[in-house]
Amino acid sequence: MYDLSSDHLQTPSFSTRDHSSRCWLYHRFSLSLREVEEMLLERGILVSIETIRRWGIKFGPAYVGQLRRKKARNDDVWYLGEVVIIVQDQRYYLWRAVDQDGYILDEILQRRRNTKAAKRLLTRLLSQQQVTPKRMITDKLGSYGAAKCKVMPTVEHCSHMGLK
């Protein structure tokens, strides 16, 4: 379909910013290399799948690092929740914290679902984010409220099933 030996595919005349924006499509959304190639082709950019793969290898780690290191702000809203996971016939709880943009702030796997476990999650979050959120939204588990009073007493706490 394409002549892979041609010069314009081996040394494309795109800037680094262009390369990283192409890698953004691949890493941010669940797209295959072929889908990214087709999207670029619709916009008049002729590149091979191998070129997109190379761009992903070169510029992908920097983009993925930016996704993980979203700057925390004082007006953030944290959504906290837990889910039961069974590993080798043992019950564990996966505690997760997500911000208003959908970025996962922290995950922690614990055996208990009590105030001590919730307090551990909140202290880890504060040490990693270094900023307290404006509001914290949880389900109706009472452990969140007790842990919040000990760790972040000034943060607004909403515990209602319909708010998530």
C-alpha positions as CSV (number, residue, x, y, z in Angstrom):
1,M,0.0,0.0,0.0
2,Y,2.8,2.4,0.9
3,D,6.4,2.6,-0.2
4,L,8.2,2.2,3.1
5,S,11.5,2.9,1.5
6,S,10.7,6.4,0.4
7,D,12.4,9.3,2.2
8,H,9.3,11.1,3.3
9,L,8.3,8.1,5.5
10,Q,11.8,7.5,6.9
11,T,12.5,11.1,7.8
12,P,9.2,12.9,8.0
13,S,9.2,16.7,8.1
14,F,7.2,17.1,11.3
15,S,8.3,18.9,14.3
16,T,8.6,17.3,17.7
17,R,5.3,18.9,18.7
18,D,3.6,17.2,15.7
19,H,5.0,13.8,16.7
20,S,3.9,14.1,20.3
21,S,0.4,15.1,19.2
22,R,0.2,12.0,17.0
23,C,1.3,9.9,20.0
24,W,-1.3,11.5,22.1
25,L,-4.0,9.9,19.9
26,Y,-2.6,6.5,20.5
27,H,-1.9,6.8,24.2
28,R,-4.9,8.8,25.4
29,F,-7.6,6.9,23.6
30,S,-8.0,3.2,23.0
31,L,-6.9,3.3,19.4
32,S,-4.8,0.8,17.4
33,L,-1.9,1.9,15.3
34,R,-4.0,1.3,12.1
35,E,-6.8,3.5,13.4
36,V,-4.3,6.3,14.1
37,E,-2.9,5.8,10.6
38,E,-6.4,6.1,9.1
39,M,-7.2,9.2,11.1
40,L,-4.0,10.9,9.9
41,L,-4.6,9.8,6.3
42,E,-8.0,11.5,6.5
43,R,-6.2,14.7,7.4
44,G,-3.8,14.3,4.5
45,I,-0.8,13.0,6.5
46,L,0.7,9.9,4.9
47,V,2.6,7.8,7.4
48,S,3.1,4.1,7.9
49,I,2.1,2.1,11.0
50,E,5.8,1.5,11.7
51,T,6.4,5.2,11.8
52,I,3.5,5.7,14.3
53,R,4.9,2.8,16.4
54,R,8.4,4.4,16.4
55,W,6.8,7.8,17.4
56,G,5.0,6.0,20.3
57,I,8.3,4.4,21.5
58,K,10.1,7.8,21.3
59,F,7.5,10.2,22.6
60,G,5.0,7.9,24.4
61,P,6.8,7.7,27.8
62,A,6.9,11.5,28.1
63,Y,3.2,11.7,27.4
64,V,2.3,8.9,29.8
65,G,4.3,10.6,32.5
66,Q,2.4,13.8,32.0
67,L,-0.9,11.9,32.4
68,R,0.2,10.5,35.7
69,R,1.5,13.8,37.1
70,K,-1.5,16.0,36.8
71,K,-1.0,19.0,39.0
72,A,-3.2,19.0,42.1
73,R,-5.2,22.1,42.8
74,N,-7.2,23.4,45.8
75,D,-10.5,23.3,43.9
76,D,-10.2,19.6,43.1
77,V,-13.0,17.2,43.9
78,W,-11.9,13.7,45.0
79,Y,-14.2,10.7,44.4
80,L,-13.3,7.8,46.8
81,G,-14.6,4.3,46.5
82,E,-13.8,0.7,47.2
83,V,-14.6,-2.6,45.5
84,V,-14.3,-6.2,46.7
85,I,-11.7,-8.3,45.0
86,I,-11.2,-12.0,45.7
87,V,-7.6,-13.2,45.3
88,Q,-6.9,-16.9,46.1
89,D,-10.1,-17.2,48.1
90,Q,-9.2,-14.2,50.2
91,R,-11.4,-11.1,50.3
92,Y,-9.5,-7.8,49.7
93,Y,-10.8,-4.3,49.2
94,L,-9.4,-2.1,46.4
95,W,-9.6,1.5,47.5
96,R,-9.5,4.1,44.7
97,A,-9.3,7.9,44.6
98,V,-10.2,9.7,41.3
99,D,-10.4,13.4,40.7
100,Q,-13.1,15.3,38.8
101,D,-11.3,14.8,35.5
102,G,-11.2,11.1,35.8
103,Y,-7.5,10.8,36.7
104,I,-6.7,8.0,39.2
105,L,-4.9,9.6,42.1
106,D,-4.2,6.5,44.1
107,E,-5.1,2.9,44.5
108,I,-4.5,0.7,47.5
109,L,-5.3,-2.9,48.2
110,Q,-6.2,-3.8,51.8
111,R,-7.8,-6.6,53.7
112,R,-10.0,-4.4,55.8
113,R,-12.8,-2.0,55.2
114,N,-12.6,0.2,58.3
115,T,-11.5,3.6,59.5
116,K,-7.9,2.7,59.7
117,A,-7.9,1.6,56.1
118,A,-9.7,4.8,55.0
119,K,-7.2,6.9,57.0
120,R,-4.3,5.1,55.3
121,L,-5.7,6.0,51.9
122,L,-6.3,9.6,52.8
123,T,-2.8,10.1,54.3
124,R,-1.2,8.5,51.2
125,L,-3.3,10.8,49.0
126,L,-2.2,13.9,51.0
127,S,1.4,13.0,50.9
128,Q,1.4,12.4,47.2
129,Q,-0.9,15.3,46.1
130,Q,0.4,17.8,48.7
131,V,-2.8,19.7,48.4
132,T,-6.1,19.2,50.1
133,P,-9.2,19.0,47.8
134,K,-12.2,21.4,48.0
135,R,-14.6,18.5,48.3
136,M,-14.5,14.7,48.9
137,I,-17.4,12.6,47.6
138,T,-17.8,9.0,48.8
139,D,-20.4,6.4,49.2
140,K,-22.2,5.9,52.5
141,L,-19.5,4.0,54.2
142,G,-19.0,5.6,57.6
143,S,-15.2,4.9,57.7
144,Y,-14.6,7.8,55.3
145,G,-16.2,10.3,57.5
146,A,-14.3,9.2,60.6
147,A,-11.0,9.1,58.7
148,K,-11.7,12.5,57.1
149,C,-12.2,14.1,60.6
150,K,-8.8,12.9,61.7
151,V,-6.8,13.6,58.5
152,M,-8.6,16.4,56.6
153,P,-11.1,18.1,59.0
154,T,-11.5,21.2,56.9
155,V,-12.5,19.5,53.7
156,E,-16.2,19.3,52.7
157,H,-17.5,15.8,52.7
158,C,-20.5,14.5,50.7
159,S,-21.6,10.9,51.2
160,H,-24.5,10.2,48.9
161,M,-25.0,7.4,46.4
162,G,-26.4,9.8,43.7
163,L,-23.5,12.2,43.7
164,K,-21.0,9.8,42.0
